[in-house]
């Protein structure tokens, strides 16, 4: 991608939320300072990662998070390998980065090793990214029923083949490859031990473990002890993921598991300033963000403007994309249902600005709901897998033929 194809950035910049040391009178402290991570040719000064989330972590949201946060990894939402190979317009849009994003982190998903390899080749040849992450953690049924996401590590041969091919393509270009996966499919089909060792042996620079099984989806509390187990087994860095809703959670995870860094998913939805909190916490500071509704309103407007740039000036698409974010931004604030519904009916930037101007600028989130779970909180559910998937840890020729056939879902969005 050439510089002229990169999205331009708006000149407007929102003021950072007020930092209030009194939010938590006894903040958590790291037992030992975290060291910068070296992932291939990339130095990550503060090992904090924005986890890729479909429909969330496009470049406007990444820019907001990065402006608040440390020099970490801010990963683009999942790119379907087949869609990238097919030059799907939406896939290409999702591969765009803002000019100031460095390093540029992109996540690939796929089941067919050949197709994932081709997608990685496109990333390398077209200089799309500086870091590639591989998705083996998605628990969504439309992904797992095809043998992808968190279902795939069960087939160790397929898992190793994909990692090996992508590393082989990326390594000569100085692009580090990482992999994200879950504990397993369920308690009876645990895969993270083998996945970690295979990823390490095939050349991954680091791995991320979401400490839940596929069956657990996003319910309950993730089992951080599994992260500690993987840290003890591997020589490469392990990022811990799951139930980090605030800076104190990030510190506790590091202290309890010894992980080299943390990956933030749902905890940043509507709260890009969580990365500022973590930056302060990891530096030993007690400062925490306590934004007023007026400050959050300014962030909402800025987010809407950035999304308009992302959609090449289409305000309607931008504010429709913004709707889910507004629900997260306003969570916990004393904003009535009528106002929330009004935001859901916005059709342009002026509508957003008009509604933001009517919010109480001095309102704050009650302390009782600060750093509480956000986003999807869904409990255990049936796991959808290909027929006979659990019969063996290796794929048969017939399974590969079924998996690698034409798949409209895999080529589109």
Secondary structure, 3 states (H helix, E strand, C coil): CCHHHCECCCCCCCCCCCECCCCCCCCCCCCCCCCCEEECCEEECCCEEECCCCCCCCHHHHHHHHHHCCCCEEECCCEEHHHHHCCCHHHHHHCCCECCCCCCEEEEECCCHHHHHHHHHHHHHCCCCCEEEEEECCCCHHHHCCCCHHHHHHCHHHHHHHHHHHHHHHHCCCCEEEEEEEEEEECCEECHHHHHHHHHHCCCCEEEEEEEECCCCCCCCCCHHHHHHHHHHCCCEEEEECCCCCHHHHHHHHHHHCCCEEEECHHHCCCCCHHHHHHHHHCCCCCCECCCHHHHHHHHHHHHHHHHHHCCCCHHHHHHHHHHHHHHHCCCCCCCHHHHHHHHCCCCHHHHHHHHHCCCCCCCCCHHHCCCCCCCCCCCCCCCCCCCHHHCCCCCHHHHHHHCCCCHHHHCC
